[in-house]
Amino acid sequence: MSADLILYNIGELFCPIDNNEPLRGQAMNTAKIMHNAYIAIKAGKIQAIGEGEVPESLISNETQKRDLSGLTVTPGLIDSHTHLVHGGSRENEFSMKLNGVSYLDILAAGGGILSTVNATKTSTFDELYTKAKKSLDTMLIHGTTTVEAKSGYGLEWETEEKQLKVAKKLNEDHPVEVVSTFMGAHAIPTQLKENPEEFIKELTEFMIPEVSKHSLAEFCDVFCEHGVFSVEQTRRILQCAKENNLKIKIHADEIVSLGGAELAAEMGAHSAEHLMAASDEGISLMAKNNVIANLLPGTTFSLMKTSYADARKMIENNLAVALSTDYNPGSCPTENIQLIMQLGSLAMKMSPIEVFNAVTINGAHSLGRGHETGSFEVGKNADIVVFDAPNIDYILYHFGVNHVKEVYKNGNLVVQDRRVI
């Protein structure tokens, strides 16, 4: 059967190895790399891939063909940890950060998450939608075809629901697939600071059941951190999420080693996020329990820290590693996943193959999408990024610019010459 579209003469085609599970340990540094390659697309799916001449059986008079000589092609990039939908911005905190004020101190003074909560509460649905759509356009231009979007800037139901509904509408309207995570447990509301149990009761007895009942999210996440939610509190919230058929994630050991990685392993979390302060025991337990380590080097960079998550130790301990932007208005205000990939190599010493696996096949598995995207398997979605670069090494070596030339989502050309079309 002839293809609808064939991309051919591809200079370098990066093909993650898909074994129906994320790549772990040494396997993260493996991939099939083809040259003078082609991809055939039919009805939005991968029909065939190969090297050399395109088989005549794939070509008809109706087949569109695109010559990608000298260019590099990868699966669509997966940004599996963002706080996409929010009101306002926090550049007013920038000088405080430059003067050494810590993130937790900014939070304690009413800034940080709490500042964004106020801005999100006062934003209309349309204002949040317009702002998040602009960010999605920027992500798409930089190669992101699937993104996770967390709520968490409401800390009460009306605003949390508004965020989740904005994300749902964007998923319907925008080329980028948006996967929703409920993160009502992002901080403790100021008025309940002395009585967090009341907020936890609201989360577990009302909010989480409502999210599940109305299919507003697939995942539930909790900020397990000193001064936010304890390990014991996080366990109760996530157990409720599991009982309500939500998959679970944990913001774990970002600032202090609290035991979040261990809890992620204990509860069978889909992924644990951040992990800059994860213990050796936590890393080992995550590996044994198949928890994906979702690392966010842009946050460390933005907070002007040097304590990047130890990607090398994690990979050497047989963990599966993903990389994400953590796009948010405070600790990592960037939609550019290529910058994150470059930090993955330059700051965390990941090889180019490890980096690209982290933002393709492992990113897909961290969102439960490994069966439909993240690699070039026949039958998977034709989510494709064309880079104006000779190879994947060049994309990480030549940092600080956008290398994307074209993006295809489900076989449709959605970015051309770095513009959304």
Disulfide bonds with the S-S distance in Angstrom:
none
